Amino acid sequence: MTVVMAVLTAMSFNACSSDDDGITNNYLIYQNAVNNTVKSQKRNSKAILLVAFGSTWQQAYDAFDRTVSAYKQAFPGYDVFLSFSSAICINRAAAGENVAPRNFYAPPFWLNAFAQEGVKYSEIVVQSLQVIPGEEYTRVINYIKDFANNANGDIDDKYLANVKLKLGVPLLQDAETDVPEVAKQLNLLYNSTASQGVVAFMGHGNPDSYDTYKANIRYTQLEEALQTYSKNYFVGTVDMMHNFKTDVYRRMQAAGIQSGKVYCHPLMSIDGDHGHNDMAGDDDDNWDGSKFTPNKEGEVEDTSWKMFFSHLGYTCDNSTMIEKGLLELPSILNVWMNHTKDAINGEPLDYYHSKNPE
């Protein structure tokens, strides 16, 4: 399965055609499409590639489009493009799941297009739109490494030796600077809401087996930073062991918060499938009329955050769902942009070494 997903991510199958031998070759179709897009939109000698996991929701597409526009305004000397890293999102977007079909392509296609004859950007900045420096961010790093090392052997080595490669880190890359800054900005936005009840942020998180770089700790650190402003702030996830909604509930109970309003907010770059379903959906199949049954990891499956807290006696309904992704919050987007500025002003990327935290 891992190998299959890796191939799908690299090739991003969502169309088909044939080469001169009559063999189906989607790779060439996608590469040509991206090449043509880059050539037609090239205005500058430098480029920024924004890399998001992806989505299939119109609200998310709108957020991505506004982000690209904001980057173009903030970085006038750069051409700005957006890429999805998830093969599933790429394929479902092309198939028109939830909304009209749109084509998104994986980062390798964009990087190769940046190096084509007639383009050859002198500087390429890859900006991760991930929240934590975890599994998905590692993939972003590896895309750059493969490009810089000419993995397919089809890029001019002289060009690669001279192009400047820069990497903008995720939102919560640094525990000492990014976490307190994001906490500060979130509190400025939601301090009045926190005065009325709990504000529970729902992040994604990595399962234990995927938390290679121990990035899950950023959620715990963010909750601690937020609680210096108000004890009504909590941060949970859909995938981090010991930090599911059930764990948020236990922390609320331990803090003496046994009733009142619970406002839920995605702690993800966009409000997509997780926000609409896992957080604000109407699914409560696990509720038997009197109790929930947690799985072996302690999570209550088949139940949204909204229905979970509602059944446990809190006021948690559609009116307390704050359905905004982090890219929709200008002050939070600005933190990502500051990472981009730091990358531009810093040294070219040493792509032989990981920029993940210890």
CORDA-V422520 format. One record per residue. N is the residue number from 1. RES is the residue in one letter. PSI is psi as a letter, one per 20 degrees, with the letter a starting at -180 (* if undefined). OMEGA is omega in whole degrees, -180 to 180 (none if undefined). NEAR is the number of other C-alpha atoms within 8 Angstrom. Layout:
n=N res=RES psi=PSI omega=OMEGA near=NEAR
n=N res=RES psi=PSI omega=OMEGA near=NEAR
This chain:
n=1 res=M psi=g omega=180 near=4
n=2 res=T psi=g omega=180 near=5
n=3 res=V psi=g omega=-180 near=6
n=4 res=V psi=g omega=-179 near=7
n=5 res=M psi=h omega=179 near=9
n=6 res=A psi=g omega=179 near=8
n=7 res=V psi=g omega=180 near=8
n=8 res=L psi=h omega=180 near=10
n=9 res=T psi=g omega=-178 near=11
n=10 res=A psi=h omega=-173 near=9
n=11 res=M psi=h omega=176 near=10
n=12 res=S psi=m omega=-176 near=12
n=13 res=F psi=p omega=170 near=10
n=14 res=N psi=j omega=176 near=9
n=15 res=A psi=r omega=177 near=6
n=16 res=C psi=q omega=178 near=9
n=17 res=S psi=a omega=-179 near=9
n=18 res=S psi=q omega=175 near=10
n=19 res=D psi=a omega=-175 near=8
n=20 res=D psi=h omega=-180 near=5
n=21 res=D psi=j omega=180 near=5
n=22 res=G psi=j omega=-179 near=6
n=23 res=I psi=p omega=179 near=8
n=24 res=T psi=p omega=-177 near=8
n=25 res=N psi=n omega=180 near=10
n=26 res=N psi=h omega=-176 near=13
n=27 res=Y psi=g omega=-179 near=9
n=28 res=L psi=h omega=178 near=7
n=29 res=I psi=g omega=-177 near=11
n=30 res=Y psi=g omega=-179 near=11
n=31 res=Q psi=g omega=178 near=11
n=32 res=N psi=h omega=180 near=8
n=33 res=A psi=g omega=-180 near=8
n=34 res=V psi=g omega=177 near=12
n=35 res=N psi=g omega=-178 near=12
n=36 res=N psi=h omega=179 near=8
n=37 res=T psi=g omega=-178 near=8
n=38 res=V psi=g omega=180 near=12
n=39 res=K psi=g omega=-177 near=9
n=40 res=S psi=h omega=-177 near=6
n=41 res=Q psi=i omega=-178 near=7
n=42 res=K psi=p omega=178 near=9
n=43 res=R psi=h omega=-174 near=6
n=44 res=N psi=r omega=180 near=8
n=45 res=S psi=i omega=-178 near=12
n=46 res=K psi=q omega=-176 near=11
n=47 res=A psi=q omega=172 near=14
n=48 res=I psi=p omega=175 near=12
n=49 res=L psi=o omega=176 near=13
n=50 res=L psi=p omega=-178 near=12
n=51 res=V psi=o omega=176 near=15
n=52 res=A psi=q omega=175 near=11
n=53 res=F psi=g omega=178 near=11
n=54 res=G psi=r omega=-179 near=9
n=55 res=S psi=r omega=175 near=10
n=56 res=T psi=k omega=-179 near=15
n=57 res=W psi=q omega=-178 near=10
n=58 res=Q psi=h omega=179 near=8
n=59 res=Q psi=h omega=178 near=9
n=60 res=A psi=g omega=179 near=13
n=61 res=Y psi=g omega=179 near=10
n=62 res=D psi=g omega=179 near=8
n=63 res=A psi=g omega=178 near=12
n=64 res=F psi=g omega=-180 near=10
n=65 res=D psi=g omega=179 near=8
n=66 res=R psi=h omega=178 near=8
n=67 res=T psi=g omega=177 near=10
n=68 res=V psi=g omega=180 near=11
n=69 res=S psi=g omega=179 near=8
n=70 res=A psi=h omega=179 near=8
n=71 res=Y psi=h omega=179 near=10
n=72 res=K psi=h omega=179 near=11
n=73 res=Q psi=h omega=-177 near=7
n=74 res=A psi=h omega=-177 near=6
n=75 res=F psi=m omega=-173 near=7
n=76 res=P psi=i omega=-180 near=7
n=77 res=G psi=j omega=-176 near=7
n=78 res=Y psi=q omega=167 near=12
n=79 res=D psi=p omega=-174 near=14
n=80 res=V psi=p omega=-180 near=11
n=81 res=F psi=q omega=-179 near=9
n=82 res=L psi=p omega=179 near=11
n=83 res=S psi=q omega=171 near=13
n=84 res=F psi=q omega=177 near=15
n=85 res=S psi=i omega=-178 near=14
n=86 res=S psi=o omega=177 near=10
n=87 res=A psi=h omega=180 near=14
n=88 res=I psi=g omega=179 near=6
n=89 res=C psi=g omega=179 near=12
n=90 res=I psi=g omega=-177 near=17
n=91 res=N psi=g omega=-179 near=11
n=92 res=R psi=h omega=176 near=10
n=93 res=A psi=g omega=179 near=16
n=94 res=A psi=h omega=180 near=12
n=95 res=A psi=i omega=178 near=9
n=96 res=G psi=k omega=177 near=11
n=97 res=E psi=p omega=180 near=10
n=98 res=N psi=h omega=-176 near=7
n=99 res=V psi=r omega=179 near=9
n=100 res=A psi=q omega=-178 near=7
n=101 res=P psi=p omega=173 near=9
n=102 res=R psi=q omega=179 near=8
n=103 res=N psi=p omega=171 near=7
n=104 res=F psi=q omega=-176 near=10
n=105 res=Y psi=q omega=-179 near=13
n=106 res=A psi=q omega=-177 near=16
n=107 res=P psi=h omega=-178 near=11
n=108 res=P psi=h omega=179 near=9
n=109 res=F psi=g omega=-180 near=11
n=110 res=W psi=g omega=180 near=14
n=111 res=L psi=g omega=178 near=9
n=112 res=N psi=h omega=-180 near=11
n=113 res=A psi=h omega=179 near=12
n=114 res=F psi=h omega=-176 near=13
n=115 res=A psi=j omega=-176 near=12
n=116 res=Q psi=q omega=177 near=10
n=117 res=E psi=p omega=-179 near=5
n=118 res=G psi=i omega=178 near=5
n=119 res=V psi=f omega=177 near=11
n=120 res=K psi=m omega=177 near=10
n=121 res=Y psi=q omega=180 near=11
n=122 res=S psi=h omega=179 near=9
n=123 res=E psi=p omega=178 near=11
n=124 res=I psi=p omega=177 near=14
n=125 res=V psi=o omega=176 near=14
n=126 res=V psi=o omega=-178 near=12
n=127 res=Q psi=o omega=176 near=13
n=128 res=S psi=p omega=174 near=13
n=129 res=L psi=j omega=174 near=12
n=130 res=Q psi=q omega=180 near=14
n=131 res=V psi=g omega=180 near=11
n=132 res=I psi=q omega=179 near=12
n=133 res=P psi=m omega=-176 near=16
n=134 res=G psi=b omega=-174 near=14
n=135 res=E psi=g omega=-177 near=11
n=136 res=E psi=h omega=178 near=9
n=137 res=Y psi=h omega=177 near=12
n=138 res=T psi=h omega=178 near=10
n=139 res=R psi=h omega=178 near=8
n=140 res=V psi=g omega=178 near=11
n=141 res=I psi=g omega=-178 near=11
n=142 res=N psi=h omega=175 near=8
n=143 res=Y psi=g omega=-179 near=10
n=144 res=I psi=g omega=179 near=9
n=145 res=K psi=g omega=-180 near=10
n=146 res=D psi=g omega=179 near=9
n=147 res=F psi=g omega=-177 near=11
n=148 res=A psi=h omega=-180 near=9
n=149 res=N psi=j omega=177 near=6
n=150 res=N psi=l omega=-173 near=11
n=151 res=A psi=h omega=-179 near=7
n=152 res=N psi=i omega=178 near=5
n=153 res=G psi=k omega=-176 near=5
n=154 res=D psi=j omega=179 near=5
n=155 res=I psi=q omega=-180 near=11
n=156 res=D psi=o omega=-177 near=7
n=157 res=D psi=h omega=179 near=7
n=158 res=K psi=h omega=177 near=6
n=159 res=Y psi=g omega=-179 near=10
n=160 res=L psi=h omega=-179 near=10
n=161 res=A psi=i omega=-175 near=6
n=162 res=N psi=h omega=-179 near=7
n=163 res=V psi=q omega=177 near=10
n=164 res=K psi=p omega=178 near=9
n=165 res=L psi=p omega=-179 near=10
n=166 res=K psi=q omega=-180 near=14
n=167 res=L psi=p omega=174 near=11
n=168 res=G psi=p omega=-171 near=13
n=169 res=V psi=r omega=-180 near=11
n=170 res=P psi=r omega=-176 near=15
n=171 res=L psi=g omega=-176 near=12
n=172 res=L psi=l omega=-179 near=12
n=173 res=Q psi=g omega=-172 near=11
n=174 res=D psi=p omega=-178 near=8
n=175 res=A psi=h omega=-174 near=10
n=176 res=E psi=h omega=-178 near=6
n=177 res=T psi=g omega=-175 near=7
n=178 res=D psi=g omega=-178 near=12
n=179 res=V psi=g omega=179 near=14
n=180 res=P psi=h omega=179 near=12
n=181 res=E psi=g omega=179 near=8
n=182 res=V psi=g omega=177 near=12
n=183 res=A psi=g omega=180 near=11
n=184 res=K psi=g omega=-177 near=9
n=185 res=Q psi=h omega=177 near=10
n=186 res=L psi=h omega=178 near=10
n=187 res=N psi=h omega=177 near=10
n=188 res=L psi=h omega=180 near=7
n=189 res=L psi=h omega=-168 near=7
n=190 res=Y psi=j omega=-179 near=8
n=191 res=N psi=h omega=178 near=10
n=192 res=S psi=h omega=177 near=7
n=193 res=T psi=g omega=180 near=10
n=194 res=A psi=h omega=177 near=12
n=195 res=S psi=i omega=-179 near=7
n=196 res=Q psi=i omega=-179 near=7
n=197 res=G psi=a omega=179 near=11
n=198 res=V psi=p omega=169 near=13
n=199 res=V psi=o omega=-177 near=13
n=200 res=A psi=o omega=178 near=12
n=201 res=F psi=p omega=-179 near=13
n=202 res=M psi=o omega=175 near=14
n=203 res=G psi=a omega=178 near=12
n=204 res=H psi=f omega=-179 near=10
n=205 res=G psi=r omega=176 near=9
n=206 res=N psi=p omega=171 near=12
n=207 res=P psi=q omega=-177 near=9
n=208 res=D psi=g omega=-176 near=7
n=209 res=S psi=i omega=179 near=6
n=210 res=Y psi=i omega=-177 near=7
n=211 res=D psi=l omega=-174 near=12
n=212 res=T psi=g omega=-175 near=8
n=213 res=Y psi=j omega=175 near=10
n=214 res=K psi=k omega=-178 near=8
n=215 res=A psi=i omega=180 near=11
n=216 res=N psi=h omega=-177 near=12
n=217 res=I psi=i omega=180 near=7
n=218 res=R psi=h omega=179 near=11
n=219 res=Y psi=g omega=178 near=10
n=220 res=T psi=g omega=180 near=9
n=221 res=Q psi=h omega=180 near=10
n=222 res=L psi=g omega=177 near=13
n=223 res=E psi=g omega=179 near=11
n=224 res=E psi=g omega=180 near=8
n=225 res=A psi=g omega=179 near=11
n=226 res=L psi=h omega=-177 near=15
n=227 res=Q psi=i omega=171 near=11
n=228 res=T psi=i omega=177 near=7
n=229 res=Y psi=g omega=-179 near=7
n=230 res=S psi=p omega=178 near=9
n=231 res=K psi=i omega=179 near=8
n=232 res=N psi=j omega=178 near=10
n=233 res=Y psi=p omega=176 near=13
n=234 res=F psi=q omega=-180 near=13
n=235 res=V psi=o omega=177 near=13
n=236 res=G psi=a omega=-179 near=14
n=237 res=T psi=r omega=174 near=13
n=238 res=V psi=i omega=-172 near=12
n=239 res=D psi=j omega=-177 near=10
n=240 res=M psi=p omega=179 near=13
n=241 res=M psi=p omega=179 near=8
n=242 res=H psi=j omega=176 near=7
n=243 res=N psi=k omega=174 near=12
n=244 res=F psi=a omega=177 near=14
n=245 res=K psi=h omega=177 near=12
n=246 res=T psi=h omega=178 near=10
n=247 res=D psi=h omega=174 near=10
n=248 res=V psi=g omega=178 near=12
n=249 res=Y psi=g omega=180 near=9
n=250 res=R psi=h omega=178 near=8
n=251 res=R psi=h omega=176 near=8
n=252 res=M psi=g omega=179 near=10
n=253 res=Q psi=g omega=-180 near=9
n=254 res=A psi=h omega=179 near=7
n=255 res=A psi=j omega=178 near=6
n=256 res=G psi=j omega=179 near=6
n=257 res=I psi=n omega=-174 near=8
n=258 res=Q psi=i omega=178 near=8
n=259 res=S psi=r omega=179 near=7
n=260 res=G psi=a omega=-177 near=9
n=261 res=K psi=q omega=173 near=11
n=262 res=V psi=o omega=176 near=13
n=263 res=Y psi=p omega=-179 near=13
n=264 res=C psi=p omega=-174 near=16
n=265 res=H psi=p omega=177 near=15
n=266 res=P psi=p omega=172 near=16
n=267 res=L psi=l omega=-179 near=11
n=268 res=M psi=r omega=-176 near=12
n=269 res=S psi=h omega=179 near=10
n=270 res=I psi=r omega=174 near=13
n=271 res=D psi=n omega=-176 near=14
n=272 res=G psi=c omega=-175 near=12
n=273 res=D psi=g omega=-180 near=10
n=274 res=H psi=g omega=-179 near=8
n=275 res=G psi=g omega=-177 near=12
n=276 res=H psi=h omega=-175 near=11
n=277 res=N psi=g omega=-177 near=11
n=278 res=D psi=h omega=-180 near=12
n=279 res=M psi=g omega=-169 near=14
n=280 res=A psi=j omega=-179 near=14
n=281 res=G psi=r omega=-179 near=11
n=282 res=D psi=j omega=-177 near=9
n=283 res=D psi=p omega=174 near=9
n=284 res=D psi=l omega=-177 near=10
n=285 res=D psi=h omega=-179 near=7
n=286 res=N psi=i omega=-178 near=10
n=287 res=W psi=p omega=-178 near=11
n=288 res=D psi=j omega=-179 near=7
n=289 res=G psi=i omega=-179 near=4
n=290 res=S psi=h omega=-177 near=5
n=291 res=K psi=r omega=173 near=6
n=292 res=F psi=q omega=175 near=8
n=293 res=T psi=o omega=180 near=7
n=294 res=P psi=q omega=174 near=9
n=295 res=N psi=a omega=-175 near=8
n=296 res=K psi=i omega=178 near=5
n=297 res=E psi=i omega=179 near=7
n=298 res=G psi=j omega=-180 near=9
n=299 res=E psi=q omega=174 near=10
n=300 res=V psi=o omega=-177 near=12
n=301 res=E psi=r omega=175 near=7
n=302 res=D psi=k omega=179 near=8
n=303 res=T psi=p omega=179 near=14
n=304 res=S psi=r omega=176 near=14
n=305 res=W psi=g omega=-179 near=12
n=306 res=K psi=g omega=-177 near=15
n=307 res=M psi=h omega=180 near=15
n=308 res=F psi=g omega=-178 near=10
n=309 res=F psi=h omega=178 near=13
n=310 res=S psi=g omega=-180 near=11
n=311 res=H psi=h omega=-179 near=8
n=312 res=L psi=j omega=171 near=6
n=313 res=G psi=j omega=179 near=8
n=314 res=Y psi=q omega=172 near=12
n=315 res=T psi=n omega=-176 near=11
n=316 res=C psi=o omega=-176 near=14
n=317 res=D psi=a omega=-177 near=9
n=318 res=N psi=h omega=-178 near=7
n=319 res=S psi=i omega=180 near=5
n=320 res=T psi=j omega=175 near=11
n=321 res=M psi=o omega=177 near=12
n=322 res=I psi=n omega=-170 near=8
n=323 res=E psi=m omega=177 near=10
n=324 res=K psi=p omega=173 near=10
n=325 res=G psi=r omega=-176 near=16
n=326 res=L psi=h omega=178 near=12
n=327 res=L psi=i omega=178 near=12
n=328 res=E psi=i omega=-180 near=9
n=329 res=L psi=o omega=-174 near=9
n=330 res=P psi=h omega=-178 near=7
n=331 res=S psi=h omega=177 near=7
n=332 res=I psi=g omega=174 near=12
n=333 res=L psi=h omega=-180 near=12
n=334 res=N psi=h omega=177 near=8
n=335 res=V psi=g omega=175 near=11
n=336 res=W psi=g omega=-179 near=13
n=337 res=M psi=h omega=176 near=9
n=338 res=N psi=h omega=175 near=8
n=339 res=H psi=h omega=178 near=12
n=340 res=T psi=g omega=178 near=13
n=341 res=K psi=g omega=178 near=8
n=342 res=D psi=h omega=180 near=9
n=343 res=A psi=g omega=-179 near=12
n=344 res=I psi=h omega=-177 near=9
n=345 res=N psi=i omega=-178 near=6
n=346 res=G psi=a omega=179 near=7
n=347 res=E psi=q omega=173 near=7
n=348 res=P psi=q omega=-174 near=7
n=349 res=L psi=p omega=171 near=8
n=350 res=D psi=n omega=-170 near=5
n=351 res=Y psi=i omega=176 near=9
n=352 res=Y psi=i omega=-178 near=5
n=353 res=H psi=q omega=-179 near=5
n=354 res=S psi=q omega=174 near=6
n=355 res=K psi=j omega=176 near=5
n=356 res=N psi=q omega=178 near=8
n=357 res=P psi=r omega=177 near=8
n=358 res=E psi=* omega=none near=4
